[in-house]
């Protein structure tokens, strides 16, 4: 394991702000020697470089990420990023609009699958909010 650098530190701060401490703590606790380099790589590059850039807001990056993951059929990552919208400011309407773009540019089957995943995650979130209130 290498020593943390500025990009890693910035990446971990951004990762925690977007995904939340419980998610990141879980990922860190499951890390092994086998995937340590990979975890460092995504923290430095995805979170420390791309997500930490000033050009787009976290809300905008969230919507782009959701659309790309939906288009590629990466349901597990899509679900994680739908859950993260509570931290990025992207709304259910934002997600709906992003998935409409997926339908046009990546195909109706990809959007159909993504709508299913997003609806499940939003329903869980709304159910948890209702229970807490």
VOLO-681281 format. One record per residue (C-alpha): residue in one letter; x, y, z. Coordinates in pm, whole numbers, plus 50000, padded with zeros to 5 digits. Layout:
<atom "A" <X Y Z>>;
...
***
This chain:
<atom "X" <50000 50000 50000>>;
<atom "X" <50135 50339 49900>>;
<atom "X" <50131 50657 50107>>;
<atom "X" <49833 50886 50041>>;
<atom "X" <49907 51182 49813>>;
<atom "X" <49711 51504 49755>>;
<atom "X" <49499 51351 49480>>;
<atom "X" <49414 51052 49699>>;
<atom "X" <49328 51275 49996>>;
<atom "X" <49113 51506 49781>>;
<atom "X" <48957 51199 49618>>;
<atom "X" <48866 51042 49949>>;
<atom "X" <48707 51367 50066>>;
<atom "X" <48500 51390 49747>>;
<atom "X" <48412 51021 49752>>;
<atom "X" <48287 51052 50109>>;
<atom "X" <48090 51370 50029>>;
<atom "X" <47917 51206 49732>>;
<atom "X" <47870 50844 49842>>;
<atom "X" <47859 50896 50219>>;
<atom "X" <48079 50770 50499>>;
<atom "X" <47895 50438 50549>>;
<atom "X" <47945 50337 50184>>;
<atom "X" <48311 50440 50175>>;
<atom "X" <48384 50285 50516>>;
<atom "X" <48235 49960 50389>>;
<atom "X" <48445 49968 50071>>;
<atom "X" <48759 50041 50272>>;
<atom "X" <48684 49762 50521>>;
<atom "X" <48641 49510 50236>>;
<atom "X" <48966 49614 50066>>;
<atom "X" <49234 49345 50041>>;
<atom "X" <49587 49330 49906>>;
<atom "X" <49432 49204 49582>>;
<atom "X" <49225 49518 49516>>;
<atom "X" <49422 49780 49710>>;
<atom "X" <49586 49921 49396>>;
<atom "X" <49246 49934 49221>>;
<atom "X" <49084 50116 49516>>;
<atom "X" <49370 50366 49519>>;
<atom "X" <49337 50412 49142>>;
<atom "X" <48963 50490 49151>>;
<atom "X" <49002 50717 49454>>;
<atom "X" <49279 50917 49285>>;
<atom "X" <49141 50927 48931>>;
<atom "X" <48761 50910 48948>>;
<atom "X" <48722 51098 49276>>;
<atom "X" <49047 51295 49312>>;
<atom "X" <49075 51407 48949>>;
<atom "X" <48741 51396 48765>>;
<atom "X" <48480 51439 49041>>;
<atom "X" <48696 51706 49210>>;
<atom "X" <48732 51927 48902>>;
<atom "X" <48568 52271 48915>>;
<atom "X" <48403 52259 48568>>;
<atom "X" <48074 52093 48669>>;
<atom "X" <47871 52083 48988>>;
<atom "X" <47830 51758 49178>>;
<atom "X" <47465 51758 49067>>;
<atom "X" <47570 51778 48703>>;
<atom "X" <47837 51510 48746>>;
<atom "X" <47582 51292 48921>>;
<atom "X" <47337 51318 48630>>;
<atom "X" <47611 51245 48375>>;
<atom "X" <47729 50947 48575>>;
<atom "X" <47376 50810 48608>>;
<atom "X" <47318 50844 48232>>;
<atom "X" <47647 50675 48145>>;
<atom "X" <47600 50389 48389>>;
<atom "X" <47245 50338 48262>>;
<atom "X" <47360 50339 47900>>;
<atom "X" <47627 50080 47979>>;
<atom "X" <47392 49861 48182>>;
<atom "X" <47591 49883 48505>>;
<atom "X" <47294 49842 48739>>;
<atom "X" <47482 49802 49067>>;
<atom "X" <47686 50118 49012>>;
<atom "X" <47375 50296 48884>>;
<atom "X" <47189 50209 49204>>;
<atom "X" <47479 50339 49413>>;
<atom "X" <47480 50670 49225>>;
<atom "X" <47102 50705 49248>>;
<atom "X" <47139 50664 49626>>;
<atom "X" <47417 50926 49620>>;
<atom "X" <47188 51191 49472>>;
<atom "X" <47080 51271 49826>>;
<atom "X" <47433 51415 49862>>;
<atom "X" <47477 51567 49515>>;
<atom "X" <47154 51762 49486>>;
<atom "X" <47027 51573 49181>>;
<atom "X" <46654 51520 49215>>;
<atom "X" <46424 51242 49103>>;
<atom "X" <46319 51472 48817>>;
<atom "X" <46687 51513 48719>>;
<atom "X" <46727 51136 48712>>;
<atom "X" <46410 51101 48503>>;
<atom "X" <46540 51353 48250>>;
<atom "X" <46882 51186 48231>>;
<atom "X" <46717 50849 48168>>;
<atom "X" <46500 50994 47892>>;
<atom "X" <46825 51092 47720>>;
<atom "X" <46949 50738 47768>>;
<atom "X" <46639 50609 47589>>;
<atom "X" <46710 50826 47286>>;
<atom "X" <47087 50795 47266>>;
<atom "X" <47154 50449 47409>>;
<atom "X" <46824 50271 47350>>;
<atom "X" <46493 50202 47513>>;
<atom "X" <46603 49868 47665>>;
<atom "X" <46890 50038 47850>>;
<atom "X" <46659 50311 47977>>;
<atom "X" <46387 50064 48071>>;
<atom "X" <46632 49870 48285>>;
<atom "X" <46769 50190 48439>>;
<atom "X" <46422 50321 48521>>;
<atom "X" <46354 49997 48708>>;
<atom "X" <46675 50032 48910>>;
<atom "X" <46620 50402 48979>>;
<atom "X" <46257 50348 49085>>;
<atom "X" <46364 50077 49330>>;
<atom "X" <46634 50297 49484>>;
<atom "X" <46414 50607 49501>>;
<atom "X" <46135 50402 49656>>;
<atom "X" <46374 50269 49922>>;
<atom "X" <46498 50620 49994>>;
<atom "X" <46148 50766 50009>>;
<atom "X" <46033 50477 50229>>;
<atom "X" <46324 50534 50466>>;
<atom "X" <46246 50907 50476>>;
<atom "X" <45881 50838 50551>>;
<atom "X" <45974 50598 50832>>;
<atom "X" <46215 50850 50987>>;
<atom "X" <45959 51135 50973>>;
***
